[in-house]
């Protein structure tokens, strides 16, 4: 499950016009030459943040992150956790967007009334409330991690460790972009695929958009030449 088509249609052009998603020739940390680059630090304008949080919310308001019984939708998580630093504005914006979506529904159900956000400090605070968690306490709660991308998986493992140390239960992961490429020549899965394998099938790992969306939806935005370069890159490095 990824973002709904209408959310993608709103988000993708904004990512391009604001240079969050750019096309050319870029050398990645892995040494691969990529025809595109994603700069999530540029997600700071009001339209971008709104479109991005709406796309995250469309993923989180659908199965497997919700269940429906007798016409009532219930989230399968209690907290949206944003790892410092890039995940911090994401988790707060997404919680707000879920509340807005509920309030605008024809028959508001208060679906998200008990969903909170949390994030970690890089360094624990030794005064005031103390600790390294800001927002809702994690103990005994089902926690979904939101972040921009997964690369080597180091940041995700760190977030999982923080949640488990605080007594929380990792209930899912949603990232903004899945590059859908092999992690390495010896690892045929993508970073998202590796995360799913490591966390187990009971913990859903999803992406808002993926490389396939760029190929399928951006012909009119970036031109067929760039789309062909994306296809060639996928043919060379695409994950299973």
N, C-alpha and C positions, 0 to 999 in steps of 0.2 A: 504494500500500500504506500503510495506517494501522495503528494498534494493533489487536490482536485483540479481538473482542467482549467476552471476559471481562475483559480489562484495562480496556477503556472502562467496563464496568459497575461495576468497582471504583473507578475513578478519578473519574468524573463526579460522583457524589454527594459525595465528599470535597471536590472543588473548590468545590461549592456550600456545603456546611456550614461550610467554613473561610473563606468569603468570597473565595476566590481568583477564583471566577467569580460575579459578582453581576449582578443585573438591576434595571433602572430606566431612568433617562434620563441619559446621560453625553455631554458634549461632548468629542469627540476633538480631537487636535492638528490634524487635517485640517479641523476645523470641522463635521464631521458629527455629528448627534445619534444616538448608538448606544443600543439597548435593553439592551446588556450591556457589562460591562467585565471585563478579565482582569488580576489583580494578581499577577504571578509572584513578587514579593518575599515573599509569604506562604507559599511552599512550603518551610517550615522544620521542620514537625513530622515525627516518625518515620513515622506512617502515610501522610502525604502524600508524603514523599520515597520511601517504598517503593513506593507505588502508581504514582507518576510514573515512577520508574526502571524498574519492571516494564513499563509501557506503552512507554517508549522501547525497552526490550530486545526486546519483541515485534516491533517494526518492524525493528530491526537484526538479528534472528535469522531474518529471512525474505528472499527475493529482493526486490530486486536486491542486497541487502547480504550475501547468502550464496549459495553455489552448492553443489549436491549431486551427487556422483558415486560410484557403487558403494556407496550408503548412507552415505557420509561427507559431513558438512556442513562447508564451509570458508568462513570470512568473506572478503569481498572487500576488507577493510580491515585495517590494522595498528594504528591509533591512533584513539581517540576524543578529539577536541579540544574543550575548552570555553573560549570567549572570555571574558576577564575582563569583568564580574565574575560575572554570573548563570550563565554556562556552567560555572563552576568546580565547584560541588557536583554539577551534573548529570553531568559527564563521569566523575567519580570514582564516583558512585552507580551509574551505568549499567554501568561495567566490573565493579563488585562484583556487580550483579544478574545479569549474564551468567554470571559464575563460579558463582553460587548455582544458577541454572537448570541449568547443566551438571552440577553435583554431585548434583542431585536427580533427574536423568534415570535411567531404568531401566538404561541402559547408557551411563554417562559416557564421552564420547569425547575430552575435553580440547580441545573445539572452540575455546575462548577462551583457551587457555593463553598464547598469544603476542600477545594484544591488550592494549595499554597505554593509559594516558591521558596527556594533556598539556594545559597551559593556559598562557596568557601573563600576564606581569606588565604592568601599565600603564606602569611605568617600568623600564628595564633595570637590573639589579643590577651594580655595578661591583666587587664583592668576592666572596669565596667562589667558587662555581661560575660566577658571572657570567651575563650574557645576560638575555633576557626570557622564556625558556621554562622552565617547571617540569614535571618528569615526563620522559617518553620523548623522546629526540631525534627530530626530524621528518625529517631528511635521508634521502631515498630511500624514505620510508615512504608508504603509502596512508592518507590521513587523512579521517575523517568528522567534520564539525563538528556539535555539538549545541548548541542554544540554546533560549530560551523562545519568542520570536516573531520574525518579520521584519516590520519596518514600512517604513521608507524604503530599507532594504537597505544602509545605511552601515556598520553593524556587521559584516554578513556580508562585504562587500567588504574591510573591514579585516582580518578573520580570514583570508580567502583570501590577501591580501597577505602576512600574517605567515607563513603556511604555505609559500607559494612562495618567500619570501625565505630561509627556513630549509632549502630544498631538498626540501620535502615535496610530495606529489601529492594534490590535493583529490579524494577519491573519493566524496563524497556530503555531504548536509546533512539533518539531521532536526531539526525544530522541534516544540515542544509544541502550538502552536495556529496554525491557518491560518484567518484571518478570512474568507477566500474572497470578499473584496470588491475592487472596482477600486481601484488605487492612486490614481488621479485621474480627472477627467472626460476627460482626453486619453489615458489609459492604461487599456485595457480588461482587462488582466491583473491578477491579485492580486499581492501581494508575493512569494508563493511561486512563482507563475507567471513573474514577472519574473526571479527568481533562477534558475529552471530554464532560461529562455531565455538568460540571460547566461552561465551555466556550461556550457550545451550538454547535449544529451540523454544523453551518456555519463556525466554526473555526476548521479545521482538526487537529487532534492530532495523530501522527504516530510514530512508532518505527523502527529503522534500523533493529534490530534483536529482537527476542522474545524467550521465553522458548521453544516454539514449534520448533524453528530452532535447538536448542541444542539437542533436542530429535530426530529430523528427520535426522540431517546431521552429527552428531558427533560419530556415532557408531564405525567407524574405527579409530577415533582419541583417544577416551577415553575408549572404551570397552563397551560391552553389560551390564556388571554389573553396571557401572555408569549410563548408559542410563536407566536401570530399576529403579535405585534410583530416577532419574529425573521424570520418569513416576509416581512413587509412590508419590512423592512430589506434582506433579500436581494433582493427584487424590485426595489428602488430602486437598490441599489449592488452587486449581485452581479457577480462577474467572469465572464469567458468560461470 
